[in-house]
Amino acid sequence: MPLLPDHHRASNYLGAQIALGAVVGKHNAHVGGFAFGQHESNLFGLIATDRTGLALRQVQRLWGNLEALYFEDQYKLTRWLTLTGGIRLTRFSGLLAETASSPRLGAAIRLPRLGWILRGYYGRFYEAPPLTTVSGPLLELAVSHGFGFLPLQGERHEQHEFGLTIPWQGWTLDVDNFRTGARNYFDHDVLGNSSIFLPITLERARIRGWEATVRSPRLFHRAQVRLAYSRQYVEAQGGVTGGLTDFKPPPYGGYYFLDYDQRHTLSTGFDLSLPHRSWVAGNLSYGSGFLDGDGPGHLPAHTTVDLAVGKSFGEQWSLQAHVLNLANRRFLLDRANEFAGTHYAPPRQFAVELRYRFRY
């Protein structure tokens, strides 16, 4: 059914944060907390273009709040071994109320003489769900077509990470292996091929891969270059556990790829300081191609170039200009995916920014 959507959203936030730190002997400890409240006003409408007369419109006003306390400590056990640990306690209240306890542990070993740093990390994380939901006329329409709405729960995931940092004459090479497993993984379901996405949660997800970065020292006192490469997999398992769903099991066995799964990503860029307090920066990004439909094949590779220039005037004023996708390359981000529809990368974009720094 061809549909014309209408969506307007306004959000207001109010929050506070406090953090205290202390260095005592071999300890570097931090404790703190934060809290915020959120109010959302959403207008959502649909009009059918097939002369069926279907038209609906709903307005939602939603409230939510989140409070968190955390404690962490970095303990330098020896000159070559540093241990870190901490915990974050979170409470969220919106359409539902949830609490979460998120511990984190890590260690870093500096290899003698070489100066290399070997590190490992384990942590659990909680991400509160969005307030946006489905109700009123839209929910009635969904039910009439065999759909329903399950409350969105917070995402809970745990992360394992191992890495090695190698410094050499001012250059730095960093290699990292990571794996993240999630329950109630946040994703989205697109309305047709529009740019309106309805939040959903999937039963399970896993993100795993390798990353490597190279950073240069300041070259000729003016330039710095960087290179980053990533090879990763983004997969999910199970059906929709929150949001708009038809309650049917997914037509996949075991794990299946998500629409933003992309095997190889390469990014290289530079920053160059110029006379008269001006500068120029550029970045080239390469991707091997996102998932084609529901996979397992992938779309063609793509390359984009971004450029920025800027100049400071005195201590308070600065002017910057940015060009994204300089070559105006158009390529598919996804095509006929179950959760994402069909979308193209944005065309060339220009932005100009004028900044004024207040004295404080």
VEXMAR-536988 format. One line per 2 residues: number of its first residue (from 1); for each residue x negated, y negated, z negated of N, C-alpha, C. Coordinates in steps of 0.2 Angstrom, whole numbers, always signed. Atoms other than C-alpha are relative to their C-alpha. Last residue first. Example, Ala and Ser with C-alpha at 12.3 -4.5 7.8 and 13.67 -1.06 7.14 Angstrom:
// residues 2
2	+4:+6:+1:-68:+5:-36:+4:-5:-3  -4:+6:+0:-62:+22:-39:-4:-6:+0;
END
This chain:
// residues 360
360	-3:-2:+6:-175:-161:-156:-6:+2:-4  +4:+0:+5:-177:-171:-140:+3:+3:-6;
358	-1:+4:+5:-165:-166:-126:-6:+0:-5  +2:-3:+7:-172:-157:-111:+1:-6:-5;
356	+2:+5:+5:-163:-162:-95:-1:+3:-7  +0:-1:+7:-161:-150:-81:-3:-6:-3;
354	+3:+5:+3:-156:-151:-63:+1:+0:-7  -1:+0:+7:-152:-135:-53:-4:-6:-3;
352	+4:+6:+2:-149:-133:-35:+2:-1:-7  -2:+3:+6:-142:-116:-28:-5:-6:-2;
350	+4:+6:+2:-141:-109:-11:+2:-2:-7  -3:+5:+5:-134:-92:-6:-5:-5:-2;
348	+5:+5:+3:-138:-81:+9:+4:-5:-4  +4:+3:-5:-124:-67:+11:-5:-5:-3;
346	-1:+7:-1:-118:-56:-4:-4:-3:+6  +4:+5:+3:-120:-38:-2:+1:-7:+2;
344	+6:+2:-3:-106:-28:+5:-4:-5:-4  +2:+7:+1:-92:-19:-3:-7:-1:+3;
342	+5:+2:-5:-81:-3:-1:-2:-7:+0  -3:+3:-6:-71:+5:-15:-6:-1:+5;
340	+3:+6:-2:-80:+7:-32:+3:-3:+7  +0:+5:+5:-73:+21:-42:-2:-7:+2;
338	-6:-1:+4:-69:+34:-29:+1:-6:-5  +1:-4:+6:-82:+28:-17:+6:+0:-4;
336	-5:-5:+1:-76:+22:+0:-2:+5:-6  -5:-2:-5:-92:+14:+4:+4:+5:-2;
334	-4:-7:+1:-104:+6:-8:+5:+0:+6  +1:-1:+7:-117:-9:-8:+3:+7:-2;
332	-5:-3:+4:-117:-10:+11:-3:+2:-7  +0:-8:+1:-129:-21:+19:+5:+2:-5;
330	-6:-3:+2:-130:-39:+26:-1:+7:-1  -1:-7:-2:-147:-48:+27:+7:+2:-3;
328	-7:-1:-1:-146:-67:+26:+1:+7:+2  -1:-3:-7:-165:-68:+28:+7:+1:+2;
326	+2:+5:-5:-166:-79:+12:+1:+2:+7  -1:-4:-7:-156:-67:+2:-2:-5:+5;
324	+0:-8:+1:-156:-79:-13:+2:+3:+7  -3:-3:-6:-162:-97:-10:+0:+7:-1;
322	+1:-7:-1:-166:-107:-26:+4:+2:+6  -4:-2:-6:-169:-126:-29:-1:+8:+1;
320	+2:-6:-3:-176:-133:-45:+5:+2:+5  -4:-2:-5:-177:-150:-53:-2:+6:+3;
318	+2:-4:-5:-184:-155:-70:+5:+2:+5  -4:-1:-6:-182:-169:-82:-3:+5:+4;
316	-7:-2:+1:-188:-170:-100:+4:+2:+6  -1:-5:+4:-207:-171:-101:+7:+3:-1;
314	+1:+1:+7:-210:-181:-86:+1:+6:-4  +1:+7:+0:-203:-176:-70:+0:-2:-7;
312	-1:+3:+6:-205:-157:-67:-1:-8:+1  +5:+5:+2:-204:-149:-50:+3:-3:-6;
310	-2:+4:+5:-196:-133:-43:-6:-6:-2  +5:+5:+1:-196:-121:-29:+2:-5:-5;
308	-2:+5:+4:-187:-104:-27:-6:-5:-1  +5:+5:+1:-187:-90:-15:+3:-6:-4;
306	-2:+6:+3:-178:-74:-13:-6:-5:-1  +5:+5:+2:-181:-60:+0:+3:-6:-4;
304	-2:+7:+0:-170:-44:+3:-6:-5:-3  +6:+5:+2:-174:-27:+9:+3:-7:+0;
302	-1:+8:-1:-161:-13:+12:-6:-3:-3  +4:+5:+4:-162:+6:+14:+1:-7:+2;
300	+7:+2:-3:-148:+16:+23:-3:-5:-5  +0:+5:-5:-133:+23:+12:-7:-2:+2;
298	+1:+7:+2:-135:+39:+2:+0:-5:+6  +4:+4:-5:-129:+57:+4:+0:-8:-3;
296	+6:+1:+3:-123:+67:-11:-4:-5:+4  +7:-4:+0:-112:+58:-11:+1:+7:+3;
294	+1:-4:+6:-95:+51:-17:-6:+4:+0  -6:-4:+2:-95:+38:-3:-1:+3:-7;
292	-5:+1:-5:-113:+34:+1:+6:+4:-1  -4:-5:-2:-123:+31:-14:+5:-1:+5;
290	-4:-2:+5:-135:+16:-14:+4:+7:+3  -7:-1:-2:-149:+14:-2:+4:+3:-6;
288	-1:-5:-5:-168:+15:-3:+7:+2:+2  -4:-5:+3:-169:-2:-11:+0:+6:+5;
286	-2:-6:-4:-182:-15:-8:+3:+5:-4  -3:-6:+3:-184:-32:-16:+2:+5:+5;
284	-2:-5:-6:-196:-46:-11:+3:+6:-4  -1:-7:+2:-198:-61:-24:+3:+4:+6;
282	-4:-5:-5:-204:-78:-22:+0:+7:-3  +0:-7:+2:-210:-93:-34:+4:+4:+6;
280	-4:-4:-5:-215:-111:-30:+0:+8:-2  +1:-7:-1:-221:-124:-42:+4:+4:+5;
278	-5:-4:-4:-222:-142:-45:-3:+7:+0  -5:-4:+4:-231:-152:-59:+5:+3:+4;
276	-5:+5:+2:-240:-164:-47:+6:+4:-4  +2:+6:+3:-251:-150:-40:+6:-4:-1;
274	+2:+5:-5:-244:-133:-37:-2:-6:-3  +0:+7:+2:-242:-118:-48:-3:-4:+5;
272	+6:+5:-2:-239:-102:-40:+2:-7:-2  -2:+6:+3:-227:-87:-46:-7:-5:+2;
270	+6:+4:+1:-227:-71:-36:+3:-6:-3  -1:+7:+0:-216:-56:-33:-6:-4:-2;
268	+6:+3:+0:-214:-38:-29:+1:-7:+0  -1:+8:+1:-199:-27:-32:-7:-2:-1;
266	+7:+3:+0:-197:-8:-27:+1:-8:+0  +0:+7:+0:-182:+3:-30:-7:-3:-1;
264	+6:+4:+1:-181:+21:-26:+2:-7:+0  +6:-4:+2:-167:+34:-29:-6:-5:-1;
262	+5:+2:-5:-152:+23:-30:-6:+3:-2  +6:-4:+0:-136:+28:-40:-5:-2:+6;
260	+6:+4:+0:-125:+13:-40:-6:+4:-1  +0:+3:-6:-109:+23:-35:-7:-5:+0;
258	-4:+6:+0:-111:+36:-48:-2:-5:+6  +4:+7:-1:-118:+53:-44:+5:-5:-1;
256	-1:+3:-7:-109:+69:-50:-3:-7:+0  +2:+7:+0:-113:+81:-65:+1:-2:+8;
254	+6:+2:+3:-104:+98:-67:-1:-8:+1  +2:-5:+5:-91:+103:-54:-7:-3:-3;
252	+7:-2:-1:-82:+88:-45:-2:+6:-5  +1:-5:-5:-64:+85:-41:-8:+2:+1;
250	+4:+3:-6:-62:+75:-57:-1:+6:+5  +7:-1:+1:-48:+82:-69:-4:-2:+6;
248	+3:-6:-3:-32:+73:-67:-7:+1:-1  +1:-5:+4:-26:+61:-80:-2:+7:+3;
246	-6:-5:-2:-20:+49:-67:+0:+6:-4  +2:-6:-2:-31:+35:-76:+6:+4:+2;
244	-5:-3:-4:-31:+17:-81:-2:+6:+4  -2:+4:-6:-43:+14:-95:+6:+3:+4;
242	-3:+7:+2:-51:+26:-106:+1:-4:+6  -2:+0:+7:-57:+44:-106:+3:-6:-2;
240	-1:+7:+3:-59:+46:-87:+3:+1:-7  -5:+5:-2:-65:+63:-82:+0:-6:-3;
238	-7:+0:+4:-80:+74:-85:+4:-6:+3  -3:-6:+0:-99:+71:-80:+7:+0:-4;
236	-5:+0:+5:-108:+56:-74:+3:+7:+0  -6:-5:-1:-124:+53:-65:+5:+0:-6;
234	-6:+3:+4:-137:+39:-62:+6:+5:+1  -6:-3:-1:-154:+45:-56:+5:-2:-5;
232	-5:-2:+5:-170:+35:-56:+6:+4:+3  -4:-6:-3:-186:+31:-47:+4:+3:-5;
230	-5:-4:+4:-192:+13:-51:+2:+6:+4  -3:-5:-3:-206:+2:-45:+4:+5:-4;
228	-4:-4:+4:-212:-15:-51:+3:+5:+5  -2:-6:-4:-226:-26:-44:+4:+5:-4;
226	-2:-6:+4:-232:-43:-51:+3:+5:+5  -4:-4:-4:-242:-58:-45:+2:+6:-4;
224	-1:-7:+3:-248:-73:-54:+4:+4:+4  -5:-5:-2:-255:-89:-47:+0:+6:-4;
222	-6:+2:-3:-263:-105:-52:+5:+5:+1  -3:+4:+4:-279:-103:-63:+7:-3:+2;
220	+3:+6:-2:-288:-95:-49:+4:-6:-4  +5:+0:-5:-277:-80:-53:-2:-7:+2;
218	-1:+6:-3:-268:-79:-70:-6:-1:+5  +1:+6:+5:-269:-61:-75:+1:-7:+5;
216	+7:+3:-1:-260:-49:-64:-1:-5:-5  +0:+8:+0:-245:-38:-68:-7:-2:+0;
214	+7:+3:+0:-242:-20:-63:+1:-7:+0  +1:+7:-1:-226:-11:-67:-7:-1:+0;
212	+7:+2:+0:-221:+8:-66:+0:-8:+2  +2:+6:-2:-204:+16:-70:-7:-2:+0;
210	+6:+2:+1:-198:+34:-70:-1:-8:+2  +4:+1:-6:-181:+42:-71:-7:-3:-3;
208	+7:-2:+2:-166:+46:-81:-4:-2:+6  +4:+4:-4:-148:+40:-83:-7:+2:-1;
206	+7:-1:+2:-135:+52:-90:-4:-4:+5  +4:+2:-6:-116:+50:-91:-7:+1:-2;
204	+7:-1:+1:-102:+58:-101:-4:-3:+6  +1:-4:+6:-83:+56:-103:-7:+0:-2;
202	+1:-7:-2:-81:+41:-92:-2:+4:-6  +5:-3:+3:-74:+24:-98:+0:+8:+3;
200	-1:-7:+2:-64:+13:-87:-6:+2:-4  +5:-4:+4:-63:-6:-84:+2:+7:-2;
198	-3:-2:+7:-52:-12:-70:-5:+4:-4  +2:-7:+3:-62:-21:-56:+4:+1:-7;
196	-3:-1:+6:-55:-35:-45:-1:+7:-3  +6:+1:+5:-67:-39:-31:+3:+0:-7;
194	+1:+7:+2:-55:-32:-18:-6:+0:-5  +7:+2:-2:-57:-15:-8:-1:-8:-3;
192	+1:+0:-8:-42:-7:-16:-7:-1:+1  -7:+1:-3:-41:-12:-35:-1:-1:+8;
190	-2:+6:-4:-58:-6:-41:+7:+0:+3  -4:-2:-5:-61:+6:-55:+2:-6:+4;
188	-6:+4:-2:-75:+2:-67:+4:+3:+6  +0:+1:-7:-88:+10:-78:+6:-4:+2;
186	-4:+5:-3:-92:+11:-96:-2:+0:+7  +5:+5:-4:-99:+27:-102:+5:-5:+3;
184	-5:+6:-1:-87:+35:-116:-4:-5:+4  -7:-2:+0:-102:+46:-121:+4:-6:+0;
182	-5:+4:+2:-120:+42:-115:+7:+3:-1  -6:-4:+0:-137:+50:-112:+6:-4:-4;
180	-5:+3:+4:-152:+39:-108:+6:+5:+1  -6:-4:-1:-168:+46:-102:+5:-3:-5;
178	-6:+2:+4:-184:+36:-99:+6:+5:+1  -5:-6:-1:-202:+39:-93:+6:-1:-5;
176	-5:-1:+5:-213:+23:-93:+5:+6:+3  -4:-6:-3:-229:+18:-84:+5:+2:-6;
174	-4:-3:+5:-237:+1:-88:+4:+5:+4  -4:-5:-3:-252:-6:-78:+4:+3:-6;
172	-4:-4:+4:-259:-23:-84:+4:+5:+4  -6:-3:-3:-272:-34:-76:+3:+5:-5;
170	-6:+5:+0:-283:-45:-87:+6:+3:+4  +2:+7:-2:-299:-35:-84:+5:-5:+1;
168	+6:-1:-4:-290:-18:-86:-2:-7:+3  +2:+6:-2:-275:-15:-98:-7:+1:+3;
166	+7:+0:-2:-267:+2:-97:-2:-7:+2  +3:+6:-3:-250:+4:-105:-7:+0:+0;
164	+7:+1:+0:-242:+21:-107:-2:-6:+3  +3:+4:-5:-224:+26:-110:-7:-1:-1;
162	+8:-1:+1:-212:+38:-117:-3:-4:+5  +5:+4:-5:-193:+34:-119:-7:+2:-2;
160	+7:-2:+1:-178:+43:-126:-5:-3:+4  +5:+1:-5:-161:+34:-127:-7:+3:-3;
158	+7:-1:+3:-145:+38:-136:-5:+0:+5  +5:-3:-3:-128:+32:-131:-6:+0:-4;
156	+5:-2:+5:-111:+27:-138:-6:+4:+4  +5:-5:-2:-99:+17:-128:-5:+1:-5;
154	+6:+3:-1:-84:+9:-137:-5:+5:+3  +4:-1:+6:-67:+16:-134:-7:-3:+2;
152	+7:+0:-1:-55:+9:-121:-3:+1:-6  +4:+6:+3:-37:+14:-125:-7:+1:+2;
150	+3:-2:+6:-29:+26:-112:-4:-5:-3  +5:+4:+3:-17:+19:-99:-3:+4:-6;
148	-1:+2:+7:-6:+29:-87:-6:-3:-3  +6:+2:+4:-4:+34:-69:+2:-2:-7;
146	+3:-6:+3:+9:+44:-60:-7:-2:-4  +4:-3:-5:+14:+30:-48:-4:+6:-3;
144	-5:-3:-5:+29:+25:-59:-4:+3:+6  -4:-6:+2:+17:+24:-73:+4:+3:+5;
142	+5:-5:+0:+5:+12:-64:+4:+7:-2  +1:-2:-7:+20:+0:-60:-5:+7:+0;
140	-6:-3:-2:+25:+0:-78:-1:+3:+7  +0:-7:+3:+7:-3:-83:+7:+3:+2;
138	+5:-4:-4:+7:-18:-71:-1:+7:-3  -2:-2:-7:+23:-25:-77:-5:+5:+3;
136	-5:+3:-3:+18:-25:-96:+2:+3:+7  -6:+0:+3:+1:-18:-100:+6:-3:+4;
134	-6:+0:-5:-16:-15:-94:+6:+1:-4  -4:-6:+0:-32:-20:-104:+6:+0:+5;
132	-4:-1:-6:-46:-32:-105:+4:+6:+0  -7:+1:+2:-53:-33:-122:+5:+1:+5;
130	-3:+6:-2:-69:-25:-117:+7:-1:-2  -4:+0:-6:-76:-11:-127:+2:-7:+2;
128	-7:+1:+1:-90:-13:-140:+4:+0:+7  -3:+6:-3:-107:-6:-136:+7:+0:+0;
126	-7:+0:-1:-116:+6:-148:+2:-7:+4  -3:+7:-1:-134:+11:-147:+8:+1:+0;
124	-7:-1:-2:-145:+26:-153:+3:-7:+0  -5:+5:+3:-163:+25:-152:+7:+2:+2;
122	-7:-4:+0:-179:+36:-149:+5:-5:-3  -5:+4:+3:-196:+28:-144:+6:+5:+0;
120	-6:-4:-1:-213:+34:-139:+5:-3:-4  -6:+2:+4:-229:+24:-136:+6:+5:+1;
118	-5:-6:-1:-247:+27:-129:+6:-1:-5  -5:-1:+5:-257:+11:-129:+5:+5:+3;
116	-6:-2:-3:-274:+10:-119:+5:+1:-6  -5:+6:+1:-288:+0:-127:+7:+2:+3;
114	-3:+2:-6:-301:+12:-120:+5:-6:-1  +5:+1:-5:-313:+12:-135:+4:-2:+7;
112	+6:+3:+1:-300:+20:-147:-4:-1:+7  +6:-4:-1:-283:+24:-140:-6:-4:-1;
110	+5:+3:-4:-269:+13:-147:-7:+4:+0  +7:-2:+1:-255:+23:-153:-5:-3:+5;
108	+5:+3:-5:-237:+16:-154:-7:+2:-2  +7:+0:+2:-223:+24:-163:-4:-2:+6;
106	+5:+1:-5:-204:+22:-163:-7:+1:-3  +7:-2:+2:-188:+25:-172:-5:+0:+6;
104	+5:+0:-5:-170:+18:-170:-7:+1:-3  +7:+0:+2:-154:+21:-180:-5:+0:+6;
102	+5:+0:-6:-137:+15:-174:-7:+0:-3  +6:+1:+3:-122:+17:-186:-5:+2:+5;
100	+5:-4:-3:-105:+14:-178:-7:-2:-4  +6:+1:+4:-88:+8:-184:-6:+4:+3;
98	+5:-5:+0:-72:+6:-173:-6:-2:-4  +6:+1:+4:-56:-2:-173:-5:+5:+0;
96	+1:-5:+5:-43:-2:-159:-6:-2:-4  -6:-4:+0:-35:-15:-148:-1:+6:-4;
94	-4:+3:-6:-48:-26:-155:+6:+3:+1  -7:-1:+0:-59:-23:-170:+3:-4:+6;
92	-3:+3:-5:-78:-19:-170:+8:+1:-1  -7:-1:+0:-89:-14:-184:+3:-5:+5;
90	-4:+4:-4:-108:-12:-182:+8:+2:-1  -7:-2:+2:-122:-6:-193:+5:-5:+3;
88	-5:+5:-1:-139:-7:-185:+6:+3:-2  -7:-2:-1:-154:+3:-191:+4:-6:+1;
86	-5:+5:+2:-173:+2:-191:+7:+3:+1  -6:-3:+2:-190:+10:-188:+6:-5:-2;
84	-5:+4:+0:-207:+6:-181:+7:+4:-2  -7:-3:+1:-223:+14:-184:+5:-5:+0;
82	-6:+4:+2:-240:+8:-178:+6:+3:+0  -7:-2:+0:-256:+18:-176:+5:-5:-3;
80	-2:-3:-6:-273:+13:-171:+7:+3:+1  +2:+5:-6:-279:+1:-184:+3:+2:+6;
78	+7:+0:-1:-269:+12:-197:-2:-5:+6  +3:-5:+4:-252:+13:-204:-7:+0:+0;
76	+6:-1:-3:-246:-4:-196:-4:+5:-5  +5:-1:+5:-228:-4:-201:-6:+3:+3;
74	+6:-3:-4:-215:-12:-191:-6:+1:-5  +6:+1:+3:-198:-14:-200:-6:+3:+4;
72	+5:-3:-4:-180:-16:-195:-7:-1:-3  +6:+0:+3:-164:-20:-203:-5:+4:+4;
70	+5:-4:-2:-147:-24:-195:-6:-1:-5  +6:+1:+4:-130:-30:-199:-6:+4:+2;
68	+6:-5:+0:-116:-31:-186:-5:-3:-5  +5:+1:+5:-99:-39:-185:-5:+5:+0;
66	+5:-5:+1:-87:-39:-170:-5:-3:-5  +5:+3:+4:-70:-48:-167:-5:+6:-1;
64	+5:-6:+3:-56:-46:-155:-5:-4:-4  +5:+2:+5:-41:-56:-149:-4:+6:-2;
62	+3:-5:+4:-30:-55:-133:-5:-2:-5  +4:+4:+5:-18:-66:-124:-2:+5:-5;
60	+2:-3:+6:-10:-57:-109:-5:-5:-4  +4:+4:+3:+0:-64:-94:-2:+3:-7;
58	+1:-1:+7:+8:-53:-82:-5:-5:-3  +4:+5:+3:+15:-55:-64:+0:+1:-7;
56	+0:+0:+7:+23:-43:-52:-5:-5:-3  +4:+6:+2:+28:-42:-34:+1:+0:-8;
54	+3:-1:+7:+35:-28:-24:-4:-6:-2  -2:+5:+5:+46:-34:-10:-3:+1:-7;
52	-3:-4:+4:+43:-18:+1:+3:-5:-6  -7:+2:+0:+39:-30:+15:+4:+5:-5;
50	-3:-5:-5:+21:-21:+18:+8:-1:+0  -1:+3:-6:+12:-36:+10:+3:+4:+5;
48	+0:-5:-6:+14:-31:-8:+1:-4:+7  -5:+1:-5:+11:-45:-21:-1:+5:+6;
46	+0:-4:-6:+1:-42:-37:+6:-1:+5  -6:-1:-4:-2:-53:-52:-2:+4:+6;
44	+1:-5:-5:-14:-54:-67:+6:+0:+4  -6:+0:-4:-16:-69:-79:-1:+5:+6;
42	+0:-3:-7:-28:-66:-93:+7:+0:+4  -7:+1:-3:-31:-76:-109:-1:+2:+8;
40	-1:+0:-7:-45:-70:-120:+7:-1:+3  -7:+0:-3:-50:-74:-137:+0:+0:+7;
38	-2:+1:-7:-66:-68:-145:+7:-1:+1  -7:-2:-2:-73:-68:-162:+1:-3:+7;
36	-3:+5:-5:-92:-67:-167:+8:+2:+1  -7:-1:-1:-103:-60:-180:+3:-5:+5;
34	-4:+4:-4:-121:-58:-183:+7:+2:+0  -7:-1:-2:-133:-51:-195:+3:-5:+4;
32	-4:+5:-3:-151:-51:-201:+7:+3:+1  -7:-1:+2:-166:-42:-208:+5:-5:+2;
30	-5:+5:-2:-184:-42:-201:+7:+3:-3  -7:-2:+1:-199:-33:-208:+4:-6:+2;
28	-3:+6:-3:-218:-34:-203:+8:+1:+0  -7:+0:-3:-226:-22:-215:+2:-7:+3;
26	+0:-4:-7:-245:-19:-217:+7:+0:+3  +5:-5:-1:-247:-32:-231:+1:+3:+7;
24	+2:-2:+6:-230:-42:-232:-5:+6:+1  +6:-4:-1:-225:-51:-216:-3:+1:-7;
22	+6:+1:+5:-207:-57:-219:-5:+5:+2  +6:-4:-1:-192:-61:-207:-6:-1:-5;
20	+6:+1:+4:-175:-67:-209:-5:+5:+1  +6:-5:-1:-161:-68:-196:-5:-3:-5;
18	+6:+1:+5:-144:-76:-197:-5:+5:+1  +6:-5:+1:-131:-77:-183:-5:-2:-5;
16	+6:+3:+4:-114:-86:-180:-5:+6:-1  +4:-5:+3:-100:-84:-168:-5:-3:-4;
14	+2:+4:+6:-85:-92:-159:-4:+5:-4  +4:-3:+5:-81:-87:-141:-1:-4:-6;
12	+3:+5:+5:-67:-92:-129:-4:+4:-5  +3:-3:+6:-63:-83:-113:-3:-5:-5;
10	+4:+5:+4:-52:-88:-98:-2:+3:-7  +2:-3:+6:-46:-76:-84:-4:-6:-4;
8	+3:+6:+3:-36:-79:-68:-2:+2:-7  +3:-1:+6:-32:-65:-56:-3:-6:-3;
6	+1:+7:+3:-21:-64:-41:-2:+1:-7  +0:+1:+7:-20:-48:-30:-1:-8:-2;
4	+3:+6:+1:-13:-46:-13:-1:-2:-7  -1:+4:+6:-9:-28:-10:-4:-7:+0;
2	+4:+6:+0:-8:-17:+5:+2:-4:-5  -4:+6:+0:+0:+0:+0:-4:-6:+0;
END
